[in-house]
Amino acid sequence: MFAHEVLEDPVRLQPRWLRIPAAVSYSGISRAKLFILLADGEIKSASIRSKGKERGIRVVDRESIDRFLEARSGLGQ
């Protein structure tokens, strides 16, 4: 395989962790409902913040979104 062959078909990565706007877009779940599901532990997330900071970046686990939706669609059975 030559380098130009690799460049012709770029790999599309699906990150495991999504920021809130991307998680809303990916799932179709509203921002408000997503935060409810996060608070209830239905979907996993993590907060990344610097030492000494009160606020950080909230990222949502894409795989937990998939599991949540599959369980409610009948596909997970």
Order of alpha helices (4+ residues) and beta strands (2+ residues): alpha-beta-alpha-alpha-beta-beta-alpha
